[in-house]
Amino acid sequence: MAIVESPVSPELLRLMREWRRDLHAHPETAFCEFRTADVVARELERAGATVHRGLGRTGVVGTLTRGGGPVIGLRADMDALDMQELGDASHRSTIPGKMHGCGHDGHTAMLLGAARHLAADPGWRGTLHLIFQPAEEHAGGGLAMVQDGLFDQFPCDAVFALHNSPNLPFGTVSTRVGTVMANCDTYEINVTGKGCHAAQPEHGVDPIVAAAQLVTAMQTIVSRNVKPTDSLALSLTQIHAGDTWNVVPNSVMLRGSCRTLTAATRDLAERRLREVCAGVALTSGAAIDVQVFRGYPACVNTEAEVALAARAAARVVGEDKVDTACTPRMGSEDFAYMLEQRPGAYVFIGAARPGQDNPPVHNPYYDFNDDILPLGAHYWVELVKAAMPV
């Protein structure tokens, strides 16, 4: 079955492209989405939604109500990344060091387009909360909205979100029941030795040697402590030490990321990291301090909501283009905090441009594929109609 014609009108598609490219040219990062929130609130009001601002600091919630019935929430993220755009699109970022490198500009435009269409569509009944969330990339805007009373002020029977995926074929939809995105934790390890002259290492305790032992030993956590059928990505991403050639430094600082799919593996990874550090400290004579920072929890989809999302997606792209058993991704998503409170489903929409280079998200040459704007908006429309039939 081929992709069906979107109910999104040519005029609405033109508006969605304008919104998306305007947002792309004016990226705003965590909890600074003031202009973005203004655009969202303005367009929601034009669609006839009741608008609430300031939830989670810069979050926006628009509500459309059409009689009694189910209540669902649709969520889009609004924030950009702290990175320099290197592409040459006419709508490229006008803010140095900031860019929409993950497609949140497109997610926002698709949900705004769906809101505009649904406000005039009589084919659903109930209450729809349109949740525009700040600070997804690293600052936990989803948690901020929940803590600010998102579901107290806007009760939802279920919540849904989507993400574009330039590494999936255009016009496909992927999701799964259970864990679809990983737990995300970070760690910082400070190795303190005794600095000395590089020509007289016997007078010191070399923290670089201890750190090098750690780098190697940490990899055994993945290869020898975790079942081969489980998933653990334990990555060392920073090493900071020393200032000159002839001095053994006094300390080394290491930082990294730990991604897991289950609570048991998450706990095991932290416990073994601390044990490995303690062992290297004992053998090297260095003092090693470990700090582990628990970040976003795993994003866990619920069965009934995945089935609902799959039915809606099939009406947009065809059943043969919908994968409901995709491999979990080791990236993370703070939509997880909303899924901890309510049942729901998170899906990926394939956005690869056929026959072209497709830079991944978080790449300085990435740009959201506007050709999936009507697909995303259509998916939201079909999801609402499936969840809240007349």
Backbone hydrogen bonds, N-H to C=O, Kabsch-Sander energy under -0.5 kcal/mol:
donor,donor_aa,acceptor,acceptor_aa,energy
4,V,316,V,-2.0
13,L,9,S,-2.7
14,R,10,P,-2.1
15,L,11,E,-1.9
16,M,12,L,-2.6
17,R,13,L,-2.3
18,E,14,R,-2.1
19,W,15,L,-3.1
20,R,16,M,-2.8
21,R,17,R,-2.6
22,D,18,E,-2.3
23,L,19,W,-2.7
24,H,20,R,-2.3
25,A,21,R,-1.9
26,H,22,D,-0.8
26,H,23,L,-0.6
32,C,29,T,-2.5
34,F,32,C,-1.8
37,A,33,E,-2.4
38,D,34,F,-1.9
39,V,35,R,-2.3
40,V,36,T,-2.6
41,A,37,A,-2.8
42,R,38,D,-2.4
43,E,39,V,-2.4
44,L,40,V,-2.4
45,E,41,A,-2.3
46,R,42,R,-2.1
47,A,43,E,-1.4
48,G,44,L,-0.5
48,G,45,E,-1.1
49,A,44,L,-2.5
50,T,63,T,-2.4
51,V,49,A,-0.5
52,H,61,V,-2.8
54,G,59,G,-1.6
55,L,59,G,-0.8
57,R,54,G,-1.4
58,T,56,G,-2.2
59,G,55,L,-1.2
60,V,132,F,-2.2
61,V,52,H,-2.6
62,G,130,L,-2.3
63,T,50,T,-2.4
64,L,128,L,-2.5
66,R,67,G,-0.5
66,R,126,G,-3.4
72,I,127,T,-1.9
73,G,158,A,-2.4
74,L,129,H,-2.6
75,R,160,F,-2.7
76,A,131,I,-2.8
78,M,133,Q,-2.4
80,A,28,E,-2.4
81,L,99,M,-3.1
83,M,81,L,-1.6
86,L,364,P,-2.6
87,G,364,P,-1.1
92,R,89,A,-1.8
94,T,25,A,-2.1
98,K,95,I,-1.8
99,M,81,L,-2.1
101,G,99,M,-1.7
107,H,103,G,-2.1
108,T,104,H,-2.4
109,A,105,D,-1.9
110,M,106,G,-2.5
111,L,107,H,-2.0
112,L,108,T,-2.2
113,G,109,A,-2.4
114,A,110,M,-2.3
115,A,111,L,-2.3
116,R,112,L,-2.3
117,H,113,G,-2.2
118,L,114,A,-3.2
119,A,115,A,-2.1
120,A,116,R,-0.6
120,A,117,H,-1.3
121,D,118,L,-0.8
125,R,388,M,-2.3
126,G,66,R,-1.4
127,T,70,P,-2.5
128,L,64,L,-3.2
129,H,72,I,-2.6
129,H,127,T,-0.5
130,L,62,G,-3.7
130,L,128,L,-0.6
131,I,74,L,-3.3
131,I,129,H,-0.8
132,F,60,V,-3.2
132,F,130,L,-0.7
133,Q,76,A,-3.0
133,Q,131,I,-0.7
141,G,135,A,-2.7
144,A,140,G,-2.1
145,M,141,G,-2.2
146,V,142,G,-2.0
147,Q,143,L,-3.0
148,D,144,A,-1.5
149,G,146,V,-1.6
150,L,145,M,-1.8
153,Q,149,G,-2.9
154,F,150,L,-2.4
157,D,71,V,-3.7
158,A,71,V,-0.7
159,V,343,P,-2.2
160,F,73,G,-2.0
161,A,345,A,-1.9
162,L,75,R,-0.6
163,H,347,V,-1.7
165,S,349,I,-2.3
168,L,165,S,-1.8
170,F,352,A,-0.5
171,G,350,G,-1.9
172,T,169,P,-1.3
173,V,321,K,-2.5
174,S,348,F,-2.3
175,T,323,D,-2.4
177,V,324,T,-0.6
178,G,301,N,-1.8
180,V,299,C,-3.0
181,M,299,C,-1.2
182,A,329,R,-0.9
182,A,331,G,-2.4
183,N,260,T,-3.3
184,C,296,Y,-2.8
185,D,258,C,-2.6
186,T,293,F,-2.2
187,Y,256,G,-1.9
188,E,291,Q,-2.6
189,I,254,L,-3.1
190,N,289,D,-2.6
191,V,189,I,-0.6
191,V,252,V,-3.2
192,T,190,N,-0.6
192,T,287,A,-3.4
193,G,191,V,-0.6
193,G,250,N,-3.0
194,K,205,V,-2.6
196,C,248,V,-1.4
198,A,246,N,-2.2
200,Q,197,H,-1.8
203,H,200,Q,-2.0
204,G,201,P,-1.7
205,V,194,K,-1.5
210,A,206,D,-1.5
211,A,207,P,-2.5
212,A,208,I,-2.5
213,Q,209,V,-2.1
214,L,210,A,-2.0
215,V,211,A,-2.4
216,T,212,A,-1.6
217,A,213,Q,-2.9
218,M,214,L,-2.9
219,Q,215,V,-0.7
219,Q,216,T,-0.7
220,T,216,T,-0.5
220,T,217,A,-1.2
221,I,218,M,-1.3
222,V,218,M,-0.7
223,S,219,Q,-2.1
224,R,220,T,-2.7
225,N,220,T,-0.5
225,N,221,I,-1.1
226,V,221,I,-0.6
230,D,227,K,-2.0
233,A,259,R,-2.4
234,L,232,L,-0.6
235,S,233,A,-0.7
235,S,257,S,-2.8
237,T,235,S,-0.6
237,T,255,R,-2.1
238,Q,255,R,-1.9
240,H,253,M,-2.7
242,G,251,S,-0.5
247,V,244,T,-0.5
248,V,196,C,-2.7
252,V,191,V,-2.4
253,M,240,H,-2.4
254,L,189,I,-2.8
255,R,238,Q,-1.9
256,G,187,Y,-1.8
257,S,235,S,-2.5
258,C,185,D,-3.1
259,R,233,A,-2.4
260,T,183,N,-1.1
261,L,231,S,-0.8
266,R,262,T,-2.0
267,D,263,A,-2.4
268,L,264,A,-2.4
269,A,265,T,-2.7
270,E,266,R,-1.8
271,R,267,D,-2.5
272,R,268,L,-2.8
273,L,269,A,-2.1
274,R,270,E,-2.1
275,E,271,R,-2.0
276,V,272,R,-2.9
277,C,273,L,-2.1
278,A,274,R,-2.1
279,G,275,E,-2.2
280,V,276,V,-2.5
281,A,277,C,-2.2
282,L,278,A,-1.9
283,T,279,G,-2.1
284,S,280,V,-2.2
285,G,281,A,-1.9
287,A,192,T,-2.9
289,D,190,N,-2.6
291,Q,188,E,-2.5
293,F,186,T,-3.4
294,R,292,V,-0.7
295,G,184,C,-0.8
299,C,181,M,-1.7
300,V,298,A,-0.8
301,N,178,G,-2.9
301,N,299,C,-0.6
302,T,344,G,-2.5
306,V,302,T,-2.1
307,A,303,E,-2.2
308,L,304,A,-1.9
309,A,305,E,-2.6
310,A,306,V,-2.7
311,R,307,A,-2.1
312,A,308,L,-2.2
313,A,309,A,-2.8
314,A,310,A,-2.4
315,R,311,R,-1.3
316,V,312,A,-0.6
316,V,313,A,-1.3
317,V,313,A,-2.9
318,G,313,A,-0.5
318,G,314,A,-1.4
321,K,318,G,-1.7
322,V,319,E,-1.6
323,D,173,V,-3.1
323,D,321,K,-0.6
324,T,322,V,-0.6
326,C,175,T,-2.1
329,R,180,V,-2.4
336,A,333,E,-1.5
337,Y,334,D,-1.3
338,M,335,F,-0.7
339,L,335,F,-2.1
340,E,336,A,-1.4
341,Q,337,Y,-0.5
341,Q,338,M,-0.9
342,R,338,M,-2.0
345,A,159,V,-1.3
347,V,161,A,-1.9
348,F,174,S,-2.7
349,I,163,H,-2.4
350,G,172,T,-3.3
350,G,348,F,-0.5
351,A,165,S,-2.5
352,A,165,S,-0.5
352,A,168,L,-2.1
356,Q,353,R,-2.0
362,H,101,G,-3.8
363,N,360,P,-1.0
366,Y,363,N,-1.9
370,D,368,F,-0.9
372,I,369,N,-1.9
373,L,370,D,-1.6
376,G,372,I,-2.7
377,A,373,L,-2.3
378,H,374,P,-2.3
379,Y,375,L,-2.5
380,W,376,G,-2.1
381,V,377,A,-2.2
382,E,378,H,-2.7
383,L,379,Y,-2.5
384,V,380,W,-2.4
385,K,381,V,-2.2
386,A,382,E,-2.2
387,A,383,L,-2.5
388,M,384,V,-2.6
